Amino acid sequence: MTRILFFGRVAEHLGPESRLDLPEEGVNVGEIRRALAARDALFASTLLRPDVRASVDLVVVSDETLARPGQEIAFFSLFSGG
């Protein structure tokens, strides 16, 4: 299981992290976002917002970016600060 981290307002709603089983060949970030959103209405209303961004290994990425098990995958609100 791959850890998916949440920061900012996303973490306020969903907690600091979740886990998702990713295939070895990887999947794109949009698929990860949709798989998490399918869990329940809270995940959907939080992760499908247009101001929620994603990163893979600390680099902000688009939903088309491939992510593999073992990489750091995170979702955060646009204005998380830091």
Secondary structure, 3 states (H helix, E strand, C coil): CEEEEEEHHHHHHHCCEEEECCCCCCEEHHHHHHHHHCCCHHHHHHHCCCCEEEEECCEEECCCCEECCCCCEEEEECCCCC
